[in-house]
Amino acid sequence: MNTNAMSQEHIIYLRGIRRQNRTVSFFRYFILIAAVALWELAARLGWIDPFIMSSPSRVWDTIIRLYGDNELFHHIAVTMLETVVGFVLGTILGTLIAVILWWSRSLARILDPYLVVLNALPKIALGPILIVWFGAGIKSIIIMGLLISLIVTVMTVLAGFNEITDEKQLLMRTLDASRIQILTMVVLPASIPTIMSALKISVGMSWVGVIVGEYLVSRAGLGYLIVYGSQVFKLDLVMASIVILCVLAAIMYYCVAYFEKRLIKWRDWA
Amino acid sequence: MAEILLEADNVGLTYHQPTGETLAVDNITFSINRGEFLSIVGPSGCGKTSILSMIAGLMEPSHGKIILHSNHRPGYMLQRDHLLDWRTVEGNVLLGLQVKRILDDNTRAFALSLLDTYGLSDFTKSYPRQLSGGMRQKVALIRTLACSPELLLLDEPFSALDYQTRLKACDEMYGIIRNEGKTAILVTHDISEAISMSDRILVFSSRPARIKAEHQITLSAGNTPLERRNSPEFKDYFDIIWKEIDHEH
């Protein structure tokens, strides 16, 4: 765009947009900083009991201590591993099941009520069973993380597949395409945006599954730290773990979002 | 002497639905010569598209038979271009060749030469979303032509375009189809469009579709559909066909 040719009106308009953006980011940071400051202040001035409520400085000290004991990254690594494996497996398996159900309309019809019930079922209820079946270890936790995202992935992705217009498939048939070709050349690529948004949902779900799994069984991981901390009444440890979880979950979400943007660059041309 | 490319002999089609069966097409017999441009007009929902689907081999006729004297499958153009958003123009044009597993240096060069000839060479690396409606439809036509079909089936290919674009696209497509020496069957509910493009028009009755009338179109003026619309005979054809379709209601 030619800056010289800009009218006064347009300059004012652009300035308005910039001002609004600045206001939004200001308040985003402001809320975070104010909350942390208020928390710290309340703890120092004795408005709240730091033993129960902890405080930002105590959380920080706890994180430093964990780091010093070489424990911080160990726990983070365990939880991250469980989540990533659970969520990647859940997505792959979920997409695979969706492909099978897309392929066979009869099978999809037969299994539909089962999917609906399984989707409604709180998967966390299966935790104790998983522990009995797969042992009190990392395997159960990963399966928990997988299960909790699996059904949602199947349903979202299958709905995405079915949304690809019949006419696009008709076009492929006029070109003499086989069903495999329709799947790989049209349905899958057209569904990448859907699969990516399913991914964004399931990444959060997997965190839930893994943390609950760690509550039930485990000797390491952030979920373990939270449970252990609450049992021995070290609320600093609990709060510190939650803060770390927040950061990790955010990082993982943005990774998926970045991946999504890279993968569907043709969408930029609207 | 004109050579017959396609024969439809006593073709009928019955649709089955849970609520009952519908006779969609009844007793259709016609043939089309190589290089001819044939249009099928009729009231909407009369089964015009069913005929194209059967010629394209997407549906089997319930009775009668369709004989195509060609080694190539007919090329089919749908109402909407259905370009794949994630493929470039080039990728879209090569789609049919890839599907048929006949993509090699020769067929690729041919497809790209079509883009070149018809003024799209600057857009080979563009994505469909960057193109206008008329250009998209042209890419869809070239995608169809890339597989070298002898017979083109056009199912209201302009209906998704606005009026101005539609007249222009019509001219361009007509030019391309004539230039490539293709035989074409156009299905449309737009009588003017049919008269302006065709050598011959079949008027279908409402469901079940039967051939109600047949018109050989001879216009004294013009080489393009837009110019042909100005021929003195144009209006007469329009009136006759209009009445034939109107009496169906």
Contacts between the chains, C-beta under 8 A, distances in Angstrom:
chain1	res1	chain2	res2	distance
A	165	B	82	7.8
A	167	B	78	6.2
A	167	B	80	6.7
A	167	B	82	6.1
A	168	B	82	5.2
A	168	B	84	7.9
A	170	B	58	7.3
A	170	B	78	6.8
A	171	B	76	7.8
A	171	B	78	6.0
A	171	B	82	4.6
A	172	B	99	6.8
A	173	B	58	5.8
A	174	B	56	5.6
A	174	B	58	6.8
A	174	B	75	7.7
A	174	B	76	3.7
A	174	B	78	7.6
A	175	B	95	6.7
A	175	B	96	4.5
A	175	B	99	4.6
A	175	B	100	6.9
A	175	B	147	7.2
A	176	B	73	6.0
A	176	B	99	6.3
A	176	B	100	5.8
A	177	B	99	4.5
A	181	B	99	5.5
A	185	B	84	7.9
A	185	B	95	7.3
A	185	B	98	7.4
A	185	B	99	7.0
A	186	B	84	6.8
A	189	B	84	7.2
A	189	B	86	5.2
A	190	B	84	7.4
A	190	B	85	7.7
A	190	B	86	7.5
A	192	B	86	7.5
A	264	B	86	7.3
A	266	B	85	5.5
A	266	B	86	4.9
A	266	B	127	4.8
A	266	B	129	6.9
A	267	B	85	7.7
A	269	B	127	5.0
A	269	B	129	3.9
A	269	B	130	4.9
A	270	B	129	6.2
